[in-house]
Amino acid sequence: MFILQKNEQDLIILFKQEKENLLRFVRSKITGISDMDAEDIVADTLFNVYNRLSADRPIENLLPYLYQSVKNKIFDWFRRPQPVVSLDAVEVGAQLQRNELMLDNRAAIEYIVEQKELALLLKNALLSLEPKQRAVWVATEIDGYSFKELSVKWQEPIGTLLARKSRATTKLRKLLQEHEQNLDRGE
């Protein structure tokens, strides 16, 4: 007969109490996530935390640990490869539905063009950065790495990485502001 340890029992009780709050937390961090995906994130987290409890020593602060684990799963969710969707399935702006897109095609097309222009502008701005500045900016802002992770991975001091990111961010802001000013002047 399998007997649950105290920490495992605490996790089950805590999960029953916090399940809805955890789901709300996931939905607040990921705009437009389906209920099924939010439940999958919470269930995966519970499974991983439960397995860690049975494998390692007890967790002292179970609630913060659970929320941090959910937060990490959310980061994993953003890092996963995004499926390619057809143009029929594209959601534009503030989650417009397909029938709303058909009512105002011009607005949808303008929005798509603006987004493509912005993406191209950002890509060009990133390419204008020094390679090391670009690498740290992309790793932290797009790939979701922490400075601590990058410091270990690249064997660079955290301060150096912070300085590179700061210079990259300053240059990107300047380039984007210049572009916006050019748009305002009609150039």
N, C-alpha and C positions, 0 to 999 in steps of 0.2 A: 504494500500500500504506500502511495506517495504522500508524504506529509509536507505541506508548505512551510517554508521558513517564515519567521516574523516579517522580514522585509518584503517577501513576496506577497504575503497577506496584506501588508500595508499598501503595496502597489495596487493590488486589485481593488481595495477599498477606495484609495485615492483616485484611481481611474474612473470608477463608477461615479464619484462625486464631481470630477473635473472633465468628464468626457465632452459635455456641451461647451464648456469654456475653451477646451483645446480646439474643438471644431471652429468656434468663433475666432479664436486666435489665428488659425490657419487661413480662414476666409478673409480676415483683416489684412493679412500679409500678401495674399495672392488674389488680385482682382479678377473676378469672373471665373473662379475655379468651380468646378462642378461639385455637388455634394458627395458624389462617389469618390472623386479624387481627394477631397478633404478627408473623408473617412479613411481612405487608403493610407494617407500620410500619418494620421493618428494611429491607425492599427499597426503600421510598420514600426512606428516609434515604440508603441507598447510592447510589441514582440521583441524588438532589440533590447529594450530596457529590461524586460523580464529575463531574457537570456543572459544578460550581463549580471543580473542579480544572482542567478544560479551558478555562474561561472566564477565570479570574483567575490571580493569582500563586500559587506553591506554598504549601501549608500546612505549617508547621514541626512542630507537634505533632499528628500525624494521629489518634492514638488518643483523646486527650481531646476533640478536635474531633468525632470520630465519635460519642462518647458524648453530648456536648452536643447534637449534631444529633438523636440518637435521643430525648433528653429533650424537645427542642422538638417533635418529632413526637408524643410522648405528650401534651404540652399541647394540641396541635392536635386529637388524638383526643378529648380530654375536651371541647373546645369545639364539636365538630361537633354538629349537631342530632341528638337522640336519636329513634329511630323510636318511634311510638306502638305499644304492644303491647296485646293483648287481656288480659282478666283471666285467661284460661286460661294465658297465658304468663308471668304475674307470678312472679318469683322472690322469695321472702320470706326475711328473716333471712340466715342463713349459707348462701345458695345452695341452699335446699331444692328438691328436685325436685317435679314435679307430683304424683306418687303419694304423696310424703310429706305434701304439703298436704292431700290428700284424707283421709289418716289422721287428721290433727289440724286440722280446719277451725277450731275455736274458737281455737286458738293463732294460726293464720294471720290470722284476722279481728281478733283483739285486736292483733296486731302491726301490721296495716294501719291500724287505728284510731289506735294510738299514733303511728305515723309521720305520719299526716295531722294529728293534734293538734300534734305537734312542728313540722311544717311551717307550720301556721297560727300557732303561737306565735312562731316565728322571723320569719314575715312581719310579724306585728303588732309585734314588737320592732323590726324594721328600719324599719317605717313610723313608729315613735316617735322615731327618730333625726332629727337635723337633716339636711336634704337633702344638704349637702356631705359630712357624715360618712357617711351612707348610701351615697352615690355612691362614695367611696373604698373603703369596706368591701366593697361588692358587686364593684367592679372588681378588687380584689386577691384576695378570697377565692373568689368565684364565677366571675368571668370570666378570672382568671389573669393579669392585667396586673401588670407590675412597677412599682415606684414611679418608676423612671426613665422608663418608657414613659408613665406618667400625667403626670409632670412636663412632658414635652415636649408631650403631647397637650393638656393643660389649661393649660399655661403657668403652672404653680404651682411654688413651690420644694418640693423633696423633703421638707424638714423640716416644712413645713406639712401636707403629705399624711400624713406619719408621725404628727403630732400628732392630726390628725383621725381617723385609723384607731385610734390608741390610745384616744382618748375614746370612739369608737364601740364598740370591743371591751369596754371597761370597762362601759359602759352595758348592752350586750347580756348580758354575764356576769351583771350584777346582776339584770336582768330574768329571765333563765333560772333563776338561783338562787332568786329569790323564788317563781317558779312551782313549782320543785321542793319548796321548803319548804311551800307551800300544799298540794301533793299529799300530802306526808308527814303533814300535819295533817288531811287528808281534806276540804279545802275545795274 
